[in-house]
Amino acid sequence: MKKIVTILGARPQFIKASVVSEKLRKNNKEIIIHTGQHYDKNMSDIFFTQLEIPKPDYNLGIGSGSHAFQTGNMMIEIEKILEKEKPDYVLVYGDTNSTLAGALASSKLLIPVIHIEAGLRSYNRKMPEEQNRVLTDHISEVLFCPTETAVKNLQKEGITNKVYNVGDVMCDSVLHFSKLADSKINLNNIKLEPIYEKKNIKNWYLATIHRAENTENDNNLEIILKVFENLDLPVIFPVHPRIKKIIDRLNFKYNYQNIYFVQGVDYLTMLYLTKNSKKVITDSGGLQKECYILDVPCITVREQTEWVETLKNGYNILAKADYDDLITKVINAKIIDDNKINYYGIGNASEKIVEIIDKL
């Protein structure tokens, strides 16, 4: 039996980890560290009980701050726990500051790092996530890739040992939790009566916008919101806590009528809203892929994406924070693929990962 410390920092990472942890714990001892990188009031007891996700053994409560503040403080606290627990491996997911901090702290203590979602590249080093994922890959011992493209990205950088294409754990979690969404969600909690009382699905657009290039520039954010305001169906927009003040100020100024600003959307509700929306407009990495898995057209307000497979056959379209470009692409977006390729697997990535870990 191996002792494995899993380091997580944000809600999506917990959701992905849940499907892996269920299988990992059958033959291994897992210790979960939550860095607290993203404060989310939905990360409460109900979050863990509703989704049957293992609760963290340690919660560092690092909170928000600069990249250096977050990463440095996480490393200090993670190192203390690793010296106490003395694990055989440390497992990290994705590309957050928690991912990099966990990998660096482990590597300095000569504890081998397992990286799930390895090999992703947007080739935009201005993105903090790109920096995190590249550095993590280069100090990891075992790398689990979600696609063949990711494997090839690592090969270009000279990383070929213990690299495995296992499929995407997000595919596992989306397929698993979407089965619960229809029976457990309660849209009354987010006050969307004018939309859902019609009892029609595909009756709304769903939007998530949170990246700095779109939110720290008032002009860009105003353009994006103007597009939302002028679409043919209501836009449901769960607001990221970091940009709530900006959104509130712009909403007070323009009094948007077609945008439903909501907060505190739990994961199952988000899944329901996604799979039943007409289209999704986002700058999130994970949501692009969820749309692909759920067959929902996605318009991504970014210049690049690390999920290049989603760009094929209209599943995902890149757009600028430009009114004409964005509204044209939202209106015209449609999936044109009758024979979908399962680039991200068939929902058994977690099984493949644990089988390999058990043999290490």
N, C-alpha and C positions, 0 to 999 in steps of 0.2 A: 504493500500500500504506500503510495507516494503522498507527501504532504505538499499541497499547492496553495499558494497565496494568490488570490485573484484581486486585482486592483481596478476599481471602477470609480467614475466621477460624475456621471450624468445619467439621467433617466433612460435614454436609449440604450446605454451600455448595460444597465441592469436587465432590461427587457431581453436583449440578445443573450446575456449571460445566463438567464433563467433556463433556457432550453439546453444549454451546455451543462450547467450545474446539476440539473436533474440526473443526467447520465454520468457526469464526472464523479459524483458522490457515491456511486455504487461500489467503486473499487478504490477510491482515493479519499483522503481527508482534505477538504477545502476550507480555507479561511478567507473571508471576504473583507477587504478594506474599502470603505467608501470615503473618498477624499473630501467630499462636500464641495467639489469645484463649482457645480451648478446648484444654487439654492432653488428648490422646487417644492412648493407647499403640497404638491401631490405626492411627494416622496414621504408619505405618512404611513401609518400602520395599514390603512385600507389599500394602499398601493401594493404592498407586499402580500396581503391576504387575498385581495381580489385576483391577483395574477399568480398567486402561489409562488412568489419569488423568495428565495432565502434572504433573510435579513442580514445586514452587515454585522460582522463580529467586531469591527472597529469603525467608528465614524470620526474622521479627523476634523470636520467642520471648517475647512480652510476658507471657503467662501470666495467672493469675488476679489479682484485686484488685478494688477498688471501681470503680464505673462511671467515675468521674472519673480514677482512676489508669489504667485500661485505655485509655479514649478519649484522654486527654492524651498518654500515652506512645506510643500508636499514631500519633497525628498528627505528633508530633516525628519519628519514624522514617520514616513514609511521606513526609513532606515532603522529607527528604533524598534519598530514592530518586527521587521525582518530579522534583526539580531536576536530578538526574543523568541520568535517562532521557529527560526532556522528551517525554512522550507526547502524542499528538493527543487522546486521550480516556482517561478513567478509568472502569472498569466495576465496579459493586458489585451485590451480591445481597442481597435480603431486609431484615433489620431488626436485625442484631446491632450491638454496639458497634464492630466492625470496619467495618461498613457506614457508620455515621455518621462515624467517624474518617476513612475514605477519602474520603467525599464532602466533608467540611469542609476537609480538607487540600488537596484538588484545587480546590475552589471558591476558596479563598484565593489560590491560584496562578493563578486564571483558566483552569484546565483544565476543559473541559466534562465533566460527569458523566453517565454512562448508568446508569440504575437498572432492574435486572431484578427483577420482583415488586413493582412500584410500585402504589400506590393501595389497598393493603390497610388496613382500619380495623376495630378492635374497639370504638373509641370509649370506651376505658378508658385515660385518660392516666396512671393509676397503673402501668401496665405499661411497663417500660423499652423493650420492643420497639415499643410504640405511639409513644412519643416519638421513637425512632430512625427509624421509617419515615416519620412525618410530616415531620420536619426534613429527611430525605434527599430526599423528594419535592420539597420546596420549593426546594432548591438544585440539583436535577438539570435537565439540559437535554433529555435524551431519556428518556422513561419508557415502559417496556414492562410492560403490565398483563396479569395472567393471566386476568381475567374482565371482562365488561361491567360488573359491579357495581363493580369497582375503577376503571374509567374514570369512572363516575358519581360515585364518591367524590371523585376529583380535580376533576371539574367543579364540585362543590359548593364546593371550596376555591379556585376560580378558575384551576386549572391545566388548560389546554386545548391548548397548543402542543406539538407533537411527542409526543403521547400515542398509544400504539398498543396495541390489544388483540390479542395474539399467541397467547394460550393460555399454558399453564403448563409451564415447563421441567421441573418435577418429574414431570409426566406423561410427558415424554420419557424421563427417567432411569428411572422406575419400569418403564415398558414395556420399555426396553432391558435393564436389569439383571435384571429378574425372569426373563428367558429364561435367564440364566446360573445363577440361584440353585439350581434343582433338581439341576443336574449338578455344582456346585462346593462346596456346603456340606458340612460335616462336624459333625453334632450331637454326636459323641463328645467334641468339644473343650469342650463346655459342660455335660457330665455330666447329661444329661436322659434317661437310660435308662428310668426308670419311665414316662416319657411316650411317647417315640418308639418304644420297643421293641414297642409294640402295633401299629405300622405303620398307625395310623389318623390321618388328618388331621382337623382340626376337633376335636381331642382335648384342647385346652387353651385357656385365655385368655392373652392377652399384655397386659402392663401396663408403662407407663413413667410415672413420676411424678417430677418434678424442680423444678417451679416453687415459688417462695418461699412463696406462700400455702398450699401443701400440705405443704411440708417443713420450714419454719421454725416451725411450730406443731405441737408434739408431739401435741396432741389431735387435730388434723385428720389427721395421718399415721397415728396409731393407729386412727382410725376407718376410714380407707381400707384399711389392712392387715387389719383385722378383717373387712371385707367380703370381701377376697380369700380369707381363711382359711375363710370360710363358703360359698364358691361350690361348685357341683356338680362342677367340673372343676379340675385343677391350674392355677395361675396362674404363668406364666413372667414373671419381673420382672428385666430387666436394670437393674442399679443404677448410677445416675449417680455418678461419683467424688466429687462434692461432698457427697453425702448418705450415703456409705457408712458413716461412723461412726455416724450416727443410726440407720440401718437395722440395723447390727450390734448396737447397744445394745437396740433394740426386739425384735429377733429373740432375743437372749439372754434377755430378760425374759419373752417370751411363747412361745418355742419353736414358731414357726409350722410346721405340717406340710403345708399345702396350697400353700405359696408356694415356688417355686424361684428363689432369689436367684442371679443369674448376673452375671458381669462380662466385659468384653472381647468383646462380640458384634460381629462384623464386619458390614458392610452387607448382604452377600448372605445371611448367616444371618438377619439381622433381617427382610429381605424375605420369606424363606421362612417364618419364624415368623409374620409378619403375615398373609400370604395364606392360610396353612393354619390359622389360629386360628379358634376359634368366634366370638369377639368380642375387641375390643381396648378396654382401659381406659387412658386417657392424659390428660395435660395438655399434651402437645406440639402445636404448631401443625402441623408437617409431617406427623406420623403421622395426624392426622385426614384429611388430604387423600389420603395413600397408601391408607388404608382405603377411601375413596370410589372411588378408581381401581381398587382390587382387589376391590371388592364385599364388604367385610367390615364388619359393624356396629361402630360406634365409640361409646363412652361417654366424653365429655370432662369431666373434673373441673375445670370452670371456669364462671364466670358468663357469659362472653361468648366468642365466637370470631370471628376475622378471616375465617374461611372459611365465610361464612354460607350458601353454596350447599349445603354438606354437611348442613345441618340439614333439608333437604327429604326427605320420604318415608322417614324412619327411618335414613338412612345414618349420621347422627351425632346424639347426644342430649347436651345439657348436663346436668350433675348437680352437686349440692353435695357438700361433704365432710361429709355427714350420713349416718349408717348406713342409715336407712330409705329415704331418697331414692336413695342410690347403689345399694344392693343391689336395690331394686325396679326401677330403670331398667336395671341390668345384666341381670337375669333376663328382663325383658320386651322388651328391645331386639330389633328385627328389621327387616329391610329390607322395605318394602311397595310398592316401585316395580318394576313390570314393564317400564316403558319409560324406561330411564335416559337422562338428558340429559347430554351431554358438556360440562359447564360449563368444564372445564379443557383442552378441545381434544382432538385425536386423536393427539398425539405428534409434532407437527411445529413446535412453538414455536421451537425453536433455529434451524430453517431460516428461519423468518420474521424472527427477530431479526437474523440475520447478513445476510440480504438487505437489510434496512433500514440496518444499519450500513455495509454496503458502498457505499450510495448517499449517505451523509452527506457 
